[in-house]
Structures are given as C-alpha cells and as structure tokens.
Amino acid sequence: MWRILRDRGMIDKEIEVSSTPEHVMCAEPLPDETELCTQTVDLDQWFSSDLTSSGSFDLGILAIEAFGKLLDALPIPTLLVDGSYSVVFVNRACGKISPNYDKVRGVPFATLVPRPRNAEKAQLLLRRVFSTRKPHVADGILEFETKKVWGRLHFSSIRIGRDRYTMILVEDLTSERTQLLLNQRDWKQIRRKLEELEKLASDSSEERMATADRLEKELTRHERTRESLRDARRKFDALTEQIPFGVAVIDTEGGFRYLNGKFKELFGWHSESLPHGTEWFTRILPETDRTYGTVLEWLEAISVNDGRERELRTFEVVLREGDRITVAFRSVKLPDGDYLVTCKPLPPSTAELVPSDPL
C-alpha cells in the first residue's frame, strides 16, 4: 500500500521504518516538532471535494470511498484514531477479534487496553505518533468486547485535508505468544526437574560418600579384629607348644582344627600324614574295643560343659606302631561348638593303678 501511495505522490516523505522499533508501549518526552522530519501519508487525492469549509474531512463517507474499501480488503485488523484519541473507523478484519467489532467505533483507544498502566502508555504512544508523525511499533494486549488478543501494533500517521489520524494495524500474535508462554512454562518445569535431579544426585553422592566412609571404617575395624585374632592365635600356638602334653581342637564335624607338637609326637602322626579326627578315633581304638560310635559322641561324654571341674578320664589306646598305652583325656566344649582336648600319657606304673574307661 505504501508503494501505491508513494507512486501517486501522496506521501510527504518516503517512510523508512526503523530497524529497531519499539516493542513496548512506553511514555517518553515528546520532541520539538521543529526538529522532526514528518512521515505522514497524505490521502487528499483519494477523495473529491467532501471537505467542510474548515478543511475537515467527513468520515461518514469513508466506508464507501476507495480508501475505506481498501482498508476493508486488508486481512489485518485496522483501526483509525482521530486527534481526540478515539476510534473512528474499524475494518472488517476486526471481526477476527470480535464479531461485535462495530461497537469499538467511537470509544477512546486507551479503553481497548485492559490494564490502566498499559492504557496510559498507549495514550502516550498515540500522542507521540500525532506529534512526531512517524511510524511506531509496540506489542500489547487489546480487548474487543471481552475478547483479548495479543498483537503487534503498527502505528502510522495519516492526513486527510487538515485533519490528521493515526492508522493502527493489529498483527495478531496470540498463538505465537501463547506458545511462547507454554514453552517458558515447560522450560521452568524442566529446569525445576533438573534442579531436583541435581539435588538428588548431590544427596546420593553425599550418601554414597558417607556409606563409603562407613564401609572403610568397618573394614578397618574388621581388619583390626582379624589382626587381633591372628595375634591371639599366635599366642595360643606359642602357649600350647610349651605345654608338656598333647592338645587338639576338634570341630563340630569331627575334623582336626589344631594339633600341637606333643599330640603328633604322642600318637605318631605328622602334619603330612595326619588323618581326620574320626579316622584317628577309629585307629586308636579298634571297633571291638569301642563303646562310643563316633569321636563326637566320645568327646561329648567326657566334656566339661556344666561349669564344674571333671576328673581326667583314662583310656587304653592303640598307637600308630601298634603299642598300647594308657592316656588321660580331658575335653572342654568351646562356645563355638568345637572341642578342646588334652591328652597326657601315663607311665606304666601309674597306669596300673588308674582304671581305664571303656571307649
């Protein structure tokens, strides 16, 4: 449209829209008109002689003139505002905003802006357009009969005769704005979730570090316990090796857990040929001479497990070489179920005085 008007010589000066237009309705000090280069569209030649004696234009014929028809043909909602800042014309495209768009004609333009503060900014912007006669662009919300639209408003100065008007083209950005707000809302939700995940990861990391620290302390404590047990075992081995009689520890399965040197020497077995506890039991007493079926039954029978001192039990046993000797046994059942067995051979002279128990 600007090109048509320029070709017909009806523009005071070619319009050059700033590449950095205002996108927010705001109030600024009005410049001195003597310093301005106006950019008003002169529409006198679009009309014949329908001017009053004062030079004012009768807008009643606008709708049937070519310019009115041109505005109605525009697919963009368009308004004309006069010097009193009231809407004097709306085109048919305003029906996209509200079917009752005709009711907008005659009302102050500022009343179409919902919020008072923004309405004041719109009023100041109109004053600026009328004063500077330059195009301006602003983003804002317009309300036609309770129907709101987010639009980009393009303000242009129009002259018809001696009267000046401001033409406002409304670029509907409601869908784009709604999508932008939805994207911002979604991004806020995503960012909140990310912050929650980061916090959860941080808490998990701290928890893992605390767990690792506890585990390290527990492993250290266990290592100290194992070292204490190894130290106790070394002391036990050193002590039992100094005892002048045999010492054995037999587990709950009847196997040897520990034997001292005197025990091996007494019965004639060394570490490399040491039998299981059950085999040892059957060898030291042939089946024809046994009363107890297993070594565990025998150990339980001679055990000191009631907290009272029990006398030594003597038994005649068969050694590895086949010799028979009398041995005094004592068994103590340990808290873990194992048996601590001591065995001391009796000299022949003493053995004759001590009766042997049947195995």
C-alpha positions in Angstrom: 0.0 0.0 0.0 2.8 2.4 0.8 4.3 1.9 -2.7 0.9 2.8 -4.3 0.6 5.9 -2.2 4.2 6.9 -2.9 3.7 6.5 -6.7 0.6 8.8 -6.6 2.6 11.5 -4.8 0.5 11.4 -1.7 3.3 10.9 0.9 5.1 13.9 2.4 8.2 11.8 2.7 9.1 8.2 2.0 8.5 6.1 5.1 11.6 4.4 6.5 10.6 2.1 9.3 13.3 1.8 11.9 15.0 -1.5 12.1 14.8 -1.3 15.9 11.2 -0.4 16.6 9.7 0.0 20.0 8.1 -3.3 21.2 6.8 -2.0 24.5 4.2 0.8 25.0 6.1 3.4 26.9 6.0 7.1 27.7 8.9 9.3 26.6 9.4 13.1 26.4 7.9 14.5 23.2 10.5 16.0 20.9 10.3 19.5 19.4 8.3 19.3 16.2 10.7 21.8 14.5 13.4 19.1 14.8 11.2 16.4 13.2 11.1 15.1 9.7 7.5 14.0 9.3 6.3 10.8 7.6 2.6 11.4 7.1 0.6 9.7 4.4 -1.4 12.4 2.5 -4.8 11.0 1.3 -6.4 14.2 -0.1 -6.2 12.9 -3.7 -8.2 9.8 -2.7 -11.3 12.0 -2.2 -13.1 14.6 -4.3 -14.5 17.6 -2.5 -16.1 16.2 0.6 -14.3 18.6 2.9 -16.0 21.1 5.1 -15.3 24.8 4.9 -12.8 24.4 7.7 -11.0 21.8 5.7 -12.1 18.9 7.9 -13.0 15.6 6.3 -16.3 14.0 6.8 -15.5 10.4 7.8 -19.1 9.4 7.2 -18.3 8.7 3.5 -15.1 6.9 4.3 -16.7 3.5 4.1 -17.9 4.0 0.6 -14.8 5.6 -0.8 -11.9 3.8 -2.3 -9.7 4.2 0.8 -12.4 2.6 3.0 -12.8 -0.2 0.6 -9.1 -0.7 0.6 -8.9 -0.8 4.4 -11.8 -3.3 4.5 -10.0 -5.5 2.0 -6.9 -5.8 4.3 -6.7 -9.2 6.0 -5.2 -7.4 9.0 -7.4 -5.8 11.7 -7.1 -2.0 11.1 -8.3 1.0 13.1 -8.2 4.8 12.5 -7.9 7.0 15.6 -8.6 10.8 15.4 -7.0 13.7 17.3 -9.2 13.0 20.4 -7.6 9.5 20.5 -11.0 7.9 19.8 -11.5 5.1 17.2 -13.4 6.5 14.2 -13.1 3.5 11.8 -12.6 -0.3 12.1 -12.3 -2.6 9.1 -14.0 -5.9 8.6 -10.9 -7.9 9.6 -11.5 -6.8 13.2 -14.3 -9.4 13.1 -11.5 -11.9 13.7 -11.1 -10.5 17.1 -14.8 -10.0 18.0 -18.0 -10.3 15.9 -19.2 -7.1 17.6 -16.3 -5.1 16.4 -18.6 -2.2 15.3 -19.1 -1.3 18.9 -15.5 -0.3 19.1 -16.2 2.7 16.8 -16.4 5.9 18.9 -14.7 4.7 22.0 -11.3 6.0 23.2 -8.5 3.8 22.0 -7.0 3.6 25.5 -10.1 1.8 26.7 -9.2 -1.1 24.5 -6.1 -1.7 26.5 -7.1 -3.8 29.6 -4.7 -2.6 32.3 -4.7 1.0 33.4 -1.0 1.3 33.4 -0.7 0.0 29.9 -3.7 2.1 28.8 -1.7 5.2 29.9 1.3 4.0 27.9 -1.0 3.5 24.8 -2.3 7.1 25.2 1.2 8.5 25.4 2.2 6.5 22.4 -0.7 7.9 20.4 0.4 11.4 21.4 3.8 10.7 20.2 2.6 9.4 16.8 0.5 12.5 16.4 3.3 14.7 17.5 6.2 13.2 15.6 4.2 11.9 12.6 6.5 8.9 12.4 5.5 5.2 12.5 5.9 3.3 15.7 5.6 -0.3 16.7 4.5 -1.7 20.1 3.5 -5.0 21.5 0.5 -5.3 23.8 -3.0 -6.7 24.6 -6.2 -5.4 23.0 -9.7 -6.2 24.2 -12.7 -6.1 21.9 -15.9 -6.9 23.7 -14.2 -9.2 26.4 -12.2 -10.9 23.6 -8.5 -10.4 24.2 -5.8 -10.6 21.6 -2.0 -10.2 21.9 -0.9 -8.1 19.0 2.0 -6.2 17.5 0.5 -2.7 16.8 1.9 -0.7 13.9 1.1 3.0 14.3 1.2 5.3 11.2 0.3 8.9 10.7 -2.5 9.7 8.2 -3.6 13.1 6.8 -6.9 13.8 5.2 -7.4 17.5 4.4 -6.4 19.5 7.5 -7.1 16.6 9.9 -4.7 14.0 11.0 -5.3 10.4 12.1 -3.4 7.5 13.3 -3.8 4.2 11.5 -3.2 1.1 13.6 -2.6 -2.3 12.0 -3.0 -5.1 14.5 -0.8 -8.1 13.8 -2.3 -11.0 15.8 0.4 -12.8 17.7 -1.9 -14.6 20.2 -0.9 -18.1 19.1 2.8 -17.3 19.0 2.6 -15.6 22.4 0.6 -18.5 23.9 3.1 -21.0 22.5 6.0 -18.9 23.9 4.4 -18.8 27.3 3.8 -22.6 27.2 7.4 -23.1 26.2 8.6 -20.9 29.1 6.3 -22.7 31.5 7.6 -26.1 30.2 11.2 -24.9 30.4 10.6 -23.7 34.0 9.2 -27.2 34.8 12.2 -28.9 33.1 14.6 -26.6 34.9 12.9 -27.4 38.2 13.1 -31.1 37.5 16.8 -30.7 36.6 17.4 -28.9 39.8 15.6 -31.7 41.7 17.7 -34.3 39.9 20.9 -32.4 40.6 20.0 -32.1 44.2 19.1 -35.8 44.3 22.4 -36.7 42.6 24.2 -34.4 45.1 22.4 -36.1 48.0 23.1 -39.5 46.6 26.7 -38.6 46.1 26.9 -37.4 49.7 25.1 -40.6 50.8 27.5 -42.7 48.8 30.5 -40.9 50.3 29.0 -41.4 53.8 28.4 -45.1 53.0 31.9 -45.5 51.6 33.3 -43.8 54.7 31.3 -46.1 57.0 32.4 -49.1 54.9 36.0 -48.1 55.1 35.8 -47.7 58.9 34.0 -51.1 59.1 36.7 -52.7 57.0 39.4 -51.1 59.2 37.6 -52.4 62.3 37.3 -55.9 60.8 41.0 -55.8 59.8 41.9 -54.9 63.4 39.7 -57.7 64.6 41.3 -60.2 62.3 44.8 -59.0 63.3 43.7 -59.4 67.0 42.5 -62.9 66.2 45.7 -63.7 64.4 47.7 -62.3 67.3 45.6 -64.4 69.8 46.1 -67.5 67.6 49.9 -66.9 67.6 49.9 -66.6 71.4 47.7 -69.7 71.7 50.0 -71.7 69.4 53.1 -70.5 71.3 51.5 -71.4 74.6 50.3 -74.9 73.6 53.6 -75.7 72.1 55.1 -75.2 75.6 52.6 -77.4 77.3 54.2 -80.9 78.1 51.1 -82.8 76.9 49.1 -83.1 73.7 46.5 -80.5 72.8 43.9 -80.8 70.0 41.0 -78.7 68.8 38.3 -80.8 67.0 35.5 -79.0 65.1 31.8 -79.9 65.0 32.3 -82.2 62.0 34.9 -84.2 63.8 37.9 -82.8 61.9 41.1 -81.5 63.4 41.3 -77.7 63.6 44.5 -77.6 65.5 47.2 -80.1 66.9 50.2 -79.2 68.9 53.6 -80.9 68.6 53.1 -83.1 71.6 49.9 -84.6 70.3 51.5 -85.5 67.0 54.5 -87.0 68.8 52.3 -89.0 71.2 50.2 -90.7 68.5 53.0 -90.9 65.8 51.3 -88.8 63.1 52.9 -85.8 61.4 51.2 -83.0 59.5 51.7 -84.5 56.1 50.1 -87.9 57.1 47.6 -86.6 59.7 44.2 -88.3 59.4 40.8 -86.9 60.1 39.6 -86.9 63.7 37.2 -89.7 63.0 39.9 -91.8 61.4 42.2 -91.0 64.4 39.4 -92.2 66.8 38.9 -95.5 65.0 42.7 -96.1 64.8 43.4 -95.5 68.5 40.6 -97.9 69.4 39.6 -100.9 67.3 35.9 -101.5 66.8 35.9 -104.5 69.1 37.0 -102.3 72.0 34.8 -99.3 71.4 31.7 -98.3 73.4 31.0 -94.9 71.6 30.1 -94.9 67.9 31.8 -91.6 66.9 34.5 -89.3 68.1 31.9 -86.6 68.7 29.9 -88.9 71.0 33.0 -89.7 72.9 34.1 -86.1 73.2 30.6 -85.1 74.4 30.7 -87.9 77.0 34.0 -86.7 78.5 33.4 -83.0 78.1 33.4 -80.4 80.9 30.3 -78.5 79.8 28.4 -77.8 83.0 30.9 -75.4 84.5 32.2 -78.0 87.1 35.6 -79.5 87.2 35.7 -83.0 86.0 38.4 -85.6 86.7 40.7 -86.9 84.0 39.3 -89.8 82.0 41.8 -92.5 81.2 41.6 -94.8 78.2 43.8 -97.5 76.8 44.6 -96.6 73.2 46.5 -98.2 70.4 49.3 -96.1 68.9 50.3 -96.0 65.3 53.0 -98.6 65.8 50.5 -100.9 67.4 51.7 -100.4 71.0 49.0 -99.9 73.7 49.3 -97.2 76.4 47.1 -95.6 78.9 46.2 -91.9 78.2 44.4 -89.4 80.4 42.0 -87.3 78.4 40.0 -84.1 79.2 37.6 -82.5 76.8 36.1 -78.9 77.0 33.3 -77.8 74.7 34.1 -74.3 73.5 31.4 -71.6 72.9 31.5 -72.1 69.1 30.8 -75.8 69.4 34.4 -77.0 68.9 36.1 -79.3 71.5 39.5 -78.6 73.2 41.1 -81.9 74.0 44.1 -82.5 76.2 45.8 -85.9 76.4 48.6 -87.0 78.7 50.2 -90.4 78.6 50.5 -92.1 82.0 53.7 -94.0 83.0 53.2 -97.8 83.2 53.5 -97.8 86.9 50.7 -95.1 87.3 48.5 -96.6 84.6 48.3 -99.9 86.5 46.8 -98.0 89.5 44.3 -96.0 87.4 41.4 -98.0 85.9 40.8 -97.3 82.2 37.3 -96.2 81.0 35.9 -98.1 78.1 35.9 -96.1 74.9 
